[in-house]
Amino acid sequence: MVSNRTNRKVKKIIKPQVVLEGAGVRLKRSFPTNVLDYPDPFLLFDHFGSDDPADYLAGFPMHPHRGIETVTYMLAGAVNHRDSIGNSGTIRAGDVQWMTAGRGILHEEMPEPIDGHMEGFQLWVNLPSGLKMTQPAYQEVAAMSIPGVESGPGVRLRLIVGNVDEFTGPVVGIAAEPVYLDVALSERVVFSHPFPRDHTVLIYLYRGSIYLVEENTNTGKTIYAPAMLLLEDGDMVTVRSADEPVRFLVMSGKPMNEQIFRYGPFVMNTRAEIEQTLLELRNGTFIKI
């Protein structure tokens, strides 16, 4: 017997806040904010994008991380990366960078406009306590390696992480077992996809407007970009576009249900672990070769 699947309702709608980070990069931040702090296992989500180089050229000079993974997904422009474990490279439109900070890494991310425009997203994902001091790692994925899937009439998605039908995203080995999709809908079409019931699911709408269908009904609500949606429990995510094409990200991950203690770019489980991290930064033992 097949049980009825239920659509996930909207639990919270978050309008991104404009913040300055790095050496003066202007961002739209969905969390952490006073509205949404920690949708376990996700720690931070930023949307950067501008036609004014003054908003982003200062970039993110060399800085540390510990206890997390960072995901950068580009729509336009480029970001030059360099880190303390010997990686360097450039990600451009459609590319993904997935960095596991683990026990500690220093890196820099310096934006470079192409035709005057820069746009992309950065997501921070928690590491469980048993992996927070794991060896740092780095995955750089070219756009051509990311499957483009036509999952229905007028529905096209890019599969960064996870599985859709017979396709598998190129980023693998992530502790939170995430799914990360970039979905494009033509006008007046429906996207529907199952997600594990025990996963946290987020939708970030960055173009147009969507109509989110609620559980076992034909009703829902219209939501306009930019907006981050935290969804309630359920089996399915079902989204309808209105009278214009739309673009949105869908991100899901398995909660770790662990206490966290965060201090800027460090996310550990206790205050003592943060204090140890700061001590290592001061005495020069933070980076372990």
C-alpha positions in Angstrom: 0.0 0.0 0.0 1.4 3.4 -0.9 0.8 6.2 1.6 -0.3 9.6 0.6 2.4 12.1 0.2 2.0 15.5 1.7 3.2 18.9 0.4 5.3 21.0 2.7 3.7 24.2 3.9 5.6 27.5 4.4 6.8 27.8 7.9 8.6 31.2 7.6 9.2 33.7 4.8 12.4 35.7 5.2 13.1 38.9 3.3 16.9 39.1 2.9 18.7 41.9 4.8 21.4 44.0 3.2 24.7 43.6 5.0 28.4 44.4 4.3 30.9 41.6 4.7 34.5 40.9 3.9 36.4 44.1 3.0 33.1 45.8 2.1 31.0 43.5 -0.1 27.3 44.3 -0.3 25.2 41.2 0.2 21.6 40.2 0.7 21.6 37.8 3.7 18.7 35.5 4.5 20.2 33.9 7.6 21.4 34.2 10.3 19.1 37.1 11.1 16.8 37.8 14.0 14.0 36.2 11.9 15.9 32.9 11.1 19.0 31.9 12.9 19.9 28.2 12.2 17.8 26.0 10.0 19.9 22.9 10.9 22.2 21.9 9.2 22.4 25.3 7.3 24.3 28.1 9.0 24.3 31.0 6.5 22.9 32.0 3.1 24.1 35.1 1.2 23.0 36.3 -2.3 25.6 38.7 -3.9 24.9 40.5 -7.1 25.4 44.0 -8.6 26.1 45.9 -11.7 28.2 48.3 -9.6 31.8 47.0 -9.0 32.0 49.2 -5.9 29.6 46.8 -4.3 31.9 43.8 -4.5 35.4 44.4 -5.8 36.9 44.7 -2.3 36.2 41.0 -1.9 37.1 38.7 0.9 40.8 38.8 1.6 42.5 35.9 3.4 40.5 34.8 6.4 40.0 31.6 8.5 37.2 29.0 8.8 36.8 26.0 11.1 34.0 23.5 11.6 31.9 24.2 8.5 31.6 23.6 4.7 31.0 26.5 2.3 29.3 26.3 -1.0 29.7 29.1 -3.7 27.5 28.9 -6.8 28.0 31.5 -9.5 25.5 33.0 -11.9 27.6 35.7 -13.4 31.1 37.2 -13.2 33.9 35.2 -11.5 35.6 34.6 -8.1 39.3 33.9 -7.7 40.1 31.5 -4.9 43.3 30.8 -3.1 43.8 28.8 0.2 46.3 27.5 2.7 46.2 23.9 1.5 47.5 24.8 -1.9 44.3 25.2 -4.0 43.8 28.1 -6.3 41.5 28.7 -9.2 38.6 30.7 -10.7 34.9 29.9 -10.7 32.7 31.5 -13.3 29.0 31.5 -14.3 27.5 28.1 -13.6 30.5 26.8 -11.6 30.4 25.6 -8.0 33.0 25.6 -5.2 32.5 23.4 -2.2 35.1 23.8 0.5 35.3 21.7 3.7 37.1 23.9 6.3 37.3 21.0 8.8 40.0 21.6 11.4 41.1 24.8 9.8 41.7 26.6 6.6 42.7 30.1 5.4 41.3 31.3 2.1 40.5 34.3 0.0 37.7 35.0 -2.5 38.2 37.9 -4.8 35.4 38.9 -7.2 36.0 39.7 -10.8 33.3 41.2 -13.0 32.5 40.0 -16.5 30.7 42.5 -18.6 30.3 44.6 -15.5 28.0 42.1 -13.6 28.6 39.8 -10.7 26.1 37.5 -9.1 26.0 34.3 -7.1 25.2 32.6 -3.8 27.1 31.3 -0.7 25.7 28.7 1.6 27.4 27.5 4.9 26.7 23.9 5.9 27.4 22.6 9.4 29.8 19.7 10.1 28.8 17.2 12.8 30.9 17.1 15.9 32.8 14.0 14.8 34.0 15.7 11.6 34.6 19.3 12.8 38.3 18.6 13.0 38.6 16.6 9.8 41.2 17.4 7.2 40.3 20.4 5.0 39.2 19.6 1.5 38.1 21.4 -1.7 35.9 20.6 -4.7 35.7 22.9 -7.7 33.1 21.8 -10.2 32.8 23.3 -13.7 29.4 24.2 -15.1 29.6 21.6 -17.8 29.8 18.9 -15.1 26.5 19.9 -13.5 23.6 17.9 -15.1 20.8 19.9 -16.6 17.6 18.0 -16.2 14.3 18.5 -18.0 12.0 17.1 -15.3 8.7 18.1 -17.1 7.3 20.6 -19.7 8.7 24.0 -18.9 10.7 22.7 -15.9 14.5 22.7 -16.1 16.9 22.2 -13.2 20.6 22.1 -12.6 21.5 19.3 -10.2 24.4 20.5 -8.0 24.1 17.9 -5.2 21.8 14.9 -4.8 19.8 12.7 -7.2 16.9 13.3 -9.6 15.7 10.4 -11.7 18.8 8.7 -13.1 21.0 11.8 -12.6 23.4 12.5 -9.8 25.0 15.8 -8.9 28.8 16.1 -9.1 29.4 17.3 -5.5 29.7 14.2 -3.3 30.8 13.1 0.2 29.0 15.8 2.1 28.1 14.9 5.7 24.6 16.6 5.7 23.4 14.5 2.8 22.2 17.6 1.0 20.2 18.2 -2.1 20.9 21.5 -4.0 18.9 22.4 -7.1 18.7 25.5 -9.3 15.2 25.4 -10.8 13.9 27.4 -13.8 10.2 27.4 -14.6 8.4 28.7 -17.6 5.2 30.7 -16.9 2.2 28.7 -15.5 3.9 25.4 -14.9 4.4 23.2 -11.8 7.6 21.8 -10.2 7.1 18.9 -7.8 9.8 16.8 -6.2 10.1 14.5 -3.2 12.5 15.2 -0.3 13.3 13.1 2.7 10.8 13.8 5.4 13.5 14.2 8.0 15.4 16.9 6.0 15.2 20.6 6.5 14.1 22.2 3.2 14.7 25.8 2.0 13.6 27.6 -1.1 15.4 30.8 -2.2 13.4 32.6 -4.8 15.7 35.0 -6.8 13.7 35.8 -10.0 10.0 36.4 -10.5 7.2 35.0 -8.3 5.9 31.6 -7.3 2.7 30.1 -6.0 3.5 27.5 -3.3 0.8 24.8 -3.1 -0.1 23.8 0.5 -0.7 20.3 1.9 -3.5 18.2 0.2 -5.2 21.3 -1.2 -5.4 23.4 -4.3 -4.7 26.6 -2.3 -1.4 28.3 -1.5 0.3 31.7 -1.5 2.1 33.9 -4.0 5.6 34.9 -3.0 7.8 37.4 -4.8 11.6 37.5 -5.2 13.9 37.9 -3.3 12.6 35.6 -0.5 13.9 32.7 1.5 11.3 30.1 2.5 11.7 27.7 5.3 9.3 24.8 4.8 7.5 22.6 7.3 7.7 18.8 7.4 6.3 16.8 4.5 7.2 14.6 1.6 6.9 16.8 -1.4 7.8 20.3 -2.5 5.3 21.6 -5.1 5.7 25.1 -6.7 3.7 26.8 -9.4 5.0 29.7 -11.5 2.6 32.6 -12.2 2.5 34.6 -15.5 6.3 34.9 -15.9 9.4 32.6 -15.8 10.9 32.2 -12.4 14.2 30.9 -10.9 14.8 29.5 -7.4 17.1 27.3 -5.5 15.9 24.3 -3.4 18.2 23.2 -0.7 17.7 20.3 1.7 19.9 18.7 4.4 19.7 16.3 7.3 19.6 18.0 10.7 22.4 17.2 13.0 20.5 18.0 16.2 23.7 19.2 18.0 24.4 22.2 20.0 26.5 24.8 18.1 28.6 27.7 19.3 29.6 30.2 16.6 32.0 33.0 16.5 32.3 34.7 13.1 33.8 32.2 10.6 34.1 29.4 13.2 31.2 27.1 14.2 32.0 24.5 16.9 30.0 22.7 19.5 31.2 24.4 22.7 32.7 27.8 23.9 35.9 25.9 24.9 36.4 24.8 21.3 36.0 28.4 20.1 38.5 29.6 22.7 40.9 26.9 21.6 40.5 28.0 18.0 41.3 31.7 18.9 44.3 30.6 20.9 45.7 28.6 17.9 45.2 31.7 15.7 47.2 33.8 18.1 50.0 31.3 18.6 50.3 30.3 14.9 49.2 26.7 15.2 45.8 27.1 13.5 46.9 25.7 10.2 48.2 22.1 10.6 50.1 20.6 7.6 
